[in-house]
Amino acid sequence: MFETKYGRAACFYDKFERKNGDPEVTTYCPGCGHGVLHKMIAEAIDDFGIADRTILLSPVGCAVFMYYYLDVGNIQVSHGRSPAVATGVKRVRPGSVVISYQGDGDLAAIGGNEILHAANRGENITVFFVNNGIYGMTGGQMAPTTPLGQKTTTSPRGRSFAVEGPPMRVCELLATLDGPAYIERVALTDAKNHMATRKAVRKALQNQIDGKGFSLVEVLSACPSGWKASPPDAIRWVEQNMVPVFPPGVFRDIDRSGDIRPSPAPAQPAPATEAAGGEAASAPAAPAGEFKEIALTLSGFGGQGVLFAGVSLAEGAVHEGLETTWIPSYGPEMRGGTAHCHLRLSREAIASPLITRPGHVIAFNQPSVEKFAPAIVPGGLLVVNSSLVKGLPDRQDIRVVQVPAYEIAEGLGNPKAANMVLVGAYIEVTKAVGAKSIHDALVEKGVKAKLVEANMQAIEAGRRAVRK
């Protein structure tokens, strides 16, 4: 005798703890499609056996509390930013299954740029896009997908072509790009369409598991509360008013696995040094040329060539095959304002470009020493332009190298090259990047031969100054 037992998917929590309400009931309104789609996703996760490596990005919208329902990895994401966060998660955890779950206001409005570029890059992620033609959570405003004629709180006379423009068709838009592997639109209406939705959900997840590339499933869903309709009437509204505007179908179905760059194995994090306030600090400076990762900050006045110095080091590092990030920060002034940049050089994948506790600092002026020297991790390095820096930090746990960069540059007949003098001093001390690599990178970037020669003379002068 056979017995069939039906129950909720195993990756659902046993109870839905949300505020003080019934822990067995979701926060979704009767007739809402979110709960149905959650069920389909949860069942697919169970059937594929991927719960322990699934990372769900919860959006801003009606599904903002999705982490109360699915017992998988969850990240709460800023409005519209799910594709960008999903990209970062997937690249540092390539073995994970990353799901971006978004509504039409989240994906097509404030997040329109994010989804466009993630799709164009062909990121190997899965996106579930719930389209109910309205901002359901925040008061029923018009969304980018609101059909013509539909009344909302911000289009009380009904959306018109002349005033608000026509609705945006996301699947058709993304299908014009070369990056996506799979794009399909489905509808949560009758049983036949429910089965089609279930099939599309599973295909989109399987594509990611198989490494086939970017997959997006748009799901037409009812919003009875936002539309002020009963659940049956809301379903009929989807069939009569949304399906003609957003016809279900497959818009792209190809294998992009050959176009996806191989994902490196995630690096094992090195033991962190505990910094002030409980913040994990960067590792101290390693012996010259033997580093695993360098966190370098360059700082000075605008016009001193701080950013160019950082770029030169970054381009040289890229030329040597190192993983590199470079983030500039500068004021609005053309000259005389503040300028600094953060540079990471690593032999492994870089988890984050942000640097709060640098291992190394190159300070072009006194304010830079006062701002960044206290943050250098113990065992770190401070290279200063002693032409402008007279007050050194009272720290015995870091190495300080003083270089009279302006005097050296003037001796070369090129006072503007003081920045590259400091670069030369830095690479001589650390062996982080070879001088030839910087030279070759500048040539490849199309820098004029005369300027390349002048910069290399300054670098060599800085190296000689340190050797002396």
PyMOL commands that set and color helices and strands:
alter all, ss='L'
color gray80, all
select helices_A, chain A and resi 34-48+51-53+66-68+82-92+104-110+112-121+170-174+191-209+224-227+231-242+257-259+276-278+306-319+366-375+405-411+415-430+435-444+449-467
alter helices_A, ss='H'
color red, helices_A
select strands_A, chain A and resi 54-58+73-76+97-103+126-131+134-135+141-142+182-187+215-220+249-253+273-274+280-281+293-301+323-330+338-346+360-363+381-385+399-403
alter strands_A, ss='S'
color yellow, strands_A
deselect
rebuild
show_as cartoon
